[in-house]
Amino acid sequence: MKIKLTSIYVDDQEKALAFYTGVLGFTKKADFSNGPFRWLTVVSAEEPEGTELQLALNDNPAAKAYQQAIFKQGQPALMLFTDDIKGDHERIKANGGAFAMAPTDVTGSTIAKLNDGCGNLIQITQLARW
């Protein structure tokens, strides 16, 4: 068994697509519509056959309340991993990313948080090398 897909709620799918591809560097994997429903996924450019991230339009009141609550608390909706957090931090900033927290050493890792502009905080993590 493996995880092939996970979802993140976004308030604007086009804006989210621009962020996740243009700022983070992911690649669009799937994009099709059926009436008002749009199925939109991205993948890591480093793992094109890896886990897909669905950019799901947040039109569900319960999900929207949850999204807003964890954002307000500073909790990330998504955690990404890297081997070069300082390099990714600089690249993402150069691409227009807005960091809520610059790379910071914590127990066992270095983390940074950024706002995706679509209602979510994203955490980037580099695990410590012992």
C-alpha positions as CSV (number, residue, x, y, z in Angstrom):
1,M,0.0,0.0,0.0
2,K,1.2,3.5,-0.7
3,I,0.0,7.1,-0.7
4,K,-0.5,8.3,-4.3
5,L,-2.6,11.4,-3.7
6,T,-3.3,14.0,-1.1
7,S,-5.3,17.1,-1.2
8,I,-4.9,20.7,-0.1
9,Y,-7.8,23.1,-0.1
10,V,-7.2,26.4,-1.9
11,D,-9.5,29.4,-2.4
12,D,-8.5,29.9,-6.1
13,Q,-7.2,27.1,-8.2
14,E,-5.5,29.2,-10.9
15,K,-3.7,31.2,-8.2
16,A,-2.7,28.0,-6.5
17,L,-1.5,26.5,-9.8
18,A,0.7,29.6,-10.4
19,F,2.1,29.3,-6.9
20,Y,2.8,25.6,-6.8
21,T,4.4,25.6,-10.3
22,G,5.9,29.0,-10.7
23,V,7.0,29.6,-7.1
24,L,7.7,26.2,-5.7
25,G,8.7,24.6,-9.0
26,F,6.2,21.7,-9.1
27,T,4.8,20.4,-12.4
28,K,1.1,20.2,-13.3
29,K,0.1,16.5,-13.6
30,A,-3.7,16.5,-14.2
31,D,-6.1,19.2,-15.1
32,F,-9.6,18.4,-16.3
33,S,-13.1,19.7,-15.6
34,N,-16.6,18.2,-15.4
35,G,-19.1,21.0,-15.2
36,P,-18.1,23.2,-12.3
37,F,-15.7,20.6,-10.8
38,R,-12.0,20.9,-11.7
39,W,-9.6,18.1,-10.9
40,L,-6.1,19.7,-10.7
41,T,-3.0,18.1,-9.4
42,V,0.7,18.9,-9.2
43,V,3.8,16.7,-8.5
44,S,7.4,17.3,-7.5
45,A,9.6,17.9,-10.6
46,E,12.1,15.7,-8.8
47,E,9.5,12.8,-8.6
48,P,7.1,13.1,-11.5
49,E,5.6,9.7,-10.7
50,G,5.5,10.4,-7.0
51,T,2.6,11.5,-4.8
52,E,0.2,14.0,-6.4
53,L,-1.1,17.0,-4.6
54,Q,-4.6,17.9,-5.5
55,L,-5.3,21.6,-5.5
56,A,-9.0,21.3,-4.4
57,L,-11.3,24.3,-4.5
58,N,-12.4,25.0,-1.0
59,D,-16.2,25.6,-1.4
60,N,-17.0,23.4,1.6
61,P,-18.0,25.6,4.7
62,A,-16.7,23.0,7.2
63,A,-13.4,22.6,5.4
64,K,-13.0,26.4,5.0
65,A,-13.5,26.9,8.7
66,Y,-10.8,24.3,9.4
67,Q,-8.5,25.8,6.9
68,Q,-8.9,29.3,8.4
69,A,-8.5,28.0,12.0
70,I,-5.2,26.2,11.4
71,F,-3.9,29.1,9.3
72,K,-4.7,31.5,12.2
73,Q,-2.9,29.3,14.6
74,G,0.2,29.2,12.4
75,Q,-0.2,25.5,11.7
76,P,1.0,24.3,8.3
77,A,-1.5,22.5,6.0
78,L,1.3,20.8,4.1
79,M,4.9,19.7,4.9
80,L,7.5,19.4,2.2
81,F,11.0,18.0,2.6
82,T,14.2,19.2,1.0
83,D,18.0,18.5,1.2
84,D,18.8,22.2,0.7
85,I,16.5,24.4,2.8
86,K,18.7,27.5,2.5
87,G,18.9,27.1,-1.3
88,D,15.2,26.5,-1.6
89,H,14.5,29.5,0.6
90,E,16.5,31.8,-1.6
91,R,15.0,30.3,-4.8
92,I,11.4,30.5,-3.6
93,K,11.9,34.1,-2.4
94,A,13.4,35.0,-5.8
95,N,10.3,33.5,-7.4
96,G,8.0,35.7,-5.3
97,G,7.3,33.4,-2.3
98,A,6.3,35.1,1.0
99,F,7.9,33.5,4.0
100,A,6.2,33.7,7.4
101,M,9.3,32.1,9.0
102,A,12.8,32.0,7.5
103,P,14.8,28.8,7.9
104,T,15.1,28.1,11.7
105,D,16.8,25.3,13.5
106,V,14.6,23.2,15.7
107,T,15.2,19.8,17.3
108,G,16.2,17.4,14.6
109,S,15.6,19.6,11.6
110,T,15.6,23.1,10.1
111,I,12.1,24.4,9.1
112,A,10.7,27.4,7.2
113,K,7.1,28.4,6.7
114,L,5.5,30.3,3.8
115,N,2.1,31.5,2.7
116,D,0.8,29.9,-0.5
117,G,-1.6,32.9,-1.0
118,C,-4.5,30.5,-1.2
119,G,-5.3,30.1,2.5
120,N,-2.5,27.8,3.6
121,L,0.8,27.8,5.4
122,I,3.4,25.5,3.9
123,Q,6.3,24.1,6.0
124,I,9.5,23.2,4.3
125,T,11.7,20.8,6.4
126,Q,15.3,19.7,6.1
127,L,16.1,16.8,8.4
128,A,19.3,17.1,10.4
129,R,22.2,14.9,9.4
130,W,23.6,13.3,12.5
